[in-house]
Amino acid sequence: MKMPHLNRALVLEAPTQVSDGAGGYIRQWEPLGVHWAAIKPGSGRETAAFAATVSRVPYRITVRAAPHGAASRPVAGQRFREGNRFFEITAVAEHDADQRYLTCHATEETAS
């Protein structure tokens, strides 16, 4: 099996709830660490959302594996950030039989 080329630094972030001071909560993102990753895009699509057109592209993001339960192991509901780009993680699976890498299925949405 060919080893992935991990050439992009992505910040793994987890959602947290913070009080908004009015009895509710707002969602903020807490950085958990940096992962070197290989990113492969899938085929995108456009949809209408509110008053804009939204482009949604699926990605397969490969990172080094971390043990189950470790804070550095990505899980669905978290996201990767690269500058102003955000990749919402929808699923995570082992990439290889030796469990050295993980494949994170993610989507990126951009307004067009």
N, C-alpha and C positions, 0 to 999 in steps of 0.2 A: 504494500500500500504506500502511495506517495504521501510524504509528510506535508502538511499545510504550510504555506508561506505566511507567517504571522508578521505583517509589516505595518499594521495600523494600531495606534494607541487609542483605546476606547476607555472611557470612565464608566464603570458600573454604578448605577444609582438605584436606590430603593425609595419607594414613596413613604412619607410620614405624614401624620395629621398634626396640625398645629392649631391651637385655639385662635379664632379670629377676633376675640374680645367681645363678641356680640352673642355668645352662646352657641356658635357654630364652629366649624373647622374648615381649614384650607389645606390643600395638599401641597407639600413641598418635597423636594427630592434631595436625599442625603447621599453624598458620594461614599462608595464602599471601597474603591480602589481602582487601579488601572490594569487593564488586560490588553496584551498584545493579541491582535486578531487578524484573521483572513476573512474578507467580506466578499460574498458572491450574490449579486442581485438576481431576482427572478423577473418574471414579466409583470409589468405594472398595469394599472387601470385607473381610469378617471371616474369620479362620481360627483354628483351635486350635493353640496352640504351648505345649509343656510343660504347665504347670498354669494357663495364662491364655489368654484370648482376645486375639488380636492383630488390630488394624485396620490395613489397608494401603491407602494412597491414592496413586495416581500423580499427578504434577504435571508441568507444562511450565513451566520457568523460563527466561525470556528475559533475557539480559545483553548488554552491548556486546561486540563481537568483539575478540579478541586474536590476534596472529599464531600460526601453527602452531609449536609448540615453546616458546612463551613460558610462563614459570611462571604467569602470570596467566590463561592459557587453561584452562578447566575440561576435564577428561577423565573418562571412565568410571572408577569406583573411588574417586574423590574424593567429597567431600560439601560441602553448604552448611549453615551453622549460622545460626539466628536465635534468639538467647536459648537456651532449652532444647529447641528443635526442631531436628531433623536431617533433611536431605534427601539421601539416597544417590543419586549420579549414576550412571545406567545407560547413557546414550548422549548424545552431543553432535552437533548438526548445524547447518549454516548456516541462519539464519532467513529470510534474504532473498537475492535474486540479487546485490545489491551487497556482500554479506558484511559488513554493518555490525553485525549482531547474531547471537548464537548461541542456539539452543534447546537447553536441557539437559533431558533426560527423567530424572526422578528419582522416588523413592518415599519416603514417610514412614511409619514404623511406630510405632504407639502401643499399649501394653497397655491393655486395657479391663476 
